[in-house]
Amino acid sequence: MYKSRDRFEQDCLKIKGYLAQGHMVMGQEERKNKAKLEKTQIQMSSNSNEYEAAVKVLEETTGKWNREWKAGCDKFQDLEEERLDFFKSSLWSFANIASTVCVSDDALAKRFGCRWKTAMWKRTSPSSSKILVPVKRSQTHEIHQFLPRRYRRQCFRTRI
């Protein structure tokens, strides 16, 4: 496209030069000048058509590229929205599962008389052994075999 535009511009400059010389020359030189002028005008016409065709192809290519670019951006946006929806639903599922586990742990601990707060505090308290000794001494429950091991360890220890 740039080459055809440059050729067209060069032909325009040649025509201007031939027109300027046309007033200064006479006779044989004037006929040569007119022949060169006509040849350059024909060449300029063909270069003009070539330039217009190149511009048209460029416009079509640019339009096609813009449409494809927009379609790609739309697709990426859809994928990103799907990813965020999946992440959000996974996070909610995790939160619901964690909440269900906590509720069932509390219910199980209450059902079997476990001091859940004491067991949880045992993990965080620096003096937990001092507090749990009297609890273990006064424990009256037997170990239930159907409880998960973590409850047996935390709640139903043998007496000291």
N, C-alpha and C positions, 0 to 999 in steps of 0.2 A: 504494500500500500504506500509506504513512504517513497519507494523508488518511482512509482508511477506519479505521485504528487510532485516529486522533484523534477521529473521529465516534463510534466505539464507546466511547471513554473519556468523551467528553462526555455520551453517553446514560447511562452508568453513574452519572455525577455527578448528572444530572437525576433519575434514579430514586431515588438516595439522598435527594435533597432532597425529592421528593414523598412518600417514605415517612416522612421526619421531619415534614413538614407534616401528614400524615394523622392523626396523633395530636392535633394542636392545633386542627384545624378541624372544624366540624360543619355539618350541613344541606346547603344548596346549595353551599357552598364545598367540602365533603367530596366531593360527587358530581363537581364540576369537577376536583378533585384526582385522583380515581380515574380519570376519563376521560383526563386528561393522562398519568397513570401507565401506563395500558393502551396509549395511543398511543405513548408513549416506549418501552415494552417491545417492541412490534411493530417499531418503527423500529430498536431495538437489535438485535433478532433478524436483521433484514435486513442491518444494518451488520456484524453478527458473521459472517454468511454471506459477505458481500462481502470482509471482511478475511481469512477463511479461504481463500477462492478466490485472493486476491492472494498470500497466503503460499505457497499450493501452486504457483502460477505462478512465484513467485520461487525456490522450491526446485528446480523443474524447470529453470529457466533457469540457476541456479547449477550444478546437476549437469551440464547440457549444456556450459556454459562450461568447467568443470573437465575434462571429458573431452576437449574440443577443445584446451584448453591443454596437457594431458598428451600428446596425440597430436602437437601441434606441437613440444613439447620433445623427444619421442622422435625425430621426424623430423630436427630440428636436430642431435641427438646422433649419429644415423646419418650425416648429411652430414659432420659434423666428423670422425667416425672414418674415413669414406672419404677425406676430404681428408688426414688424417694418414697413412693407408696409402699413398696416392698419393705424398705427399711423401717418405715413407720409402723406397718402392720407387724413386723417381726418384733419390734420394740414393745408394742402393746401386748403381743402374745407372751413375750418374756415376762413383762410386768404382771400379767394375769396369772401366769404359771407360778411366779414367785409369791404372789399374794395368796394363791390357793394353797401352796405348800405351807406358808406361814399360818394360815387359818387352820389347816388340817393338823399341823404340829401343835398349835394351841389347844385344839379340840382333843387331840389324843392325850396331851399332857394333863388336861383337866379331867379327862375320863379316868385316868389311872392315878390321879392324885400326885402327880409329879409337880414339884415346885420349879416350874420352867424358869421363872425369873431368877431363882437361886442358881439354877444350872447355867443360865446365860451370864449371870453376874460372876460366876466362878471363873469364867474365861477372861474377864476384864479386871477383876478386883485383885489388887496386890496381896491382900490378906485373906484370900478366899479359903485357904486351908483352915484358918482359925474359925471361920464362920460355918463351914460345912461339917466340922467335927460334931457339933451338937445335933445337927440335922441328921447325920448318919446314925448317931446313937439312938435317937428317938424314932427312927424309921420303923414302921410296923408292916410294911408291904412285902410281899414275896415277889420274886422276879417272875414276870410273865413271859413265857417262852415265845408267844406270838408277836411280841413287840419287836421292832427293829433293834439291832444291836446298839445303835446310838442312844436310844432311850433307856435301854438296860444299863448302859455304862453311866449315863448322866443321872438317872433318877432312882434306880433300884439297886443300890450297892448293898452288899452284906453289912451286917452290923459290926461295929468296931469293938 
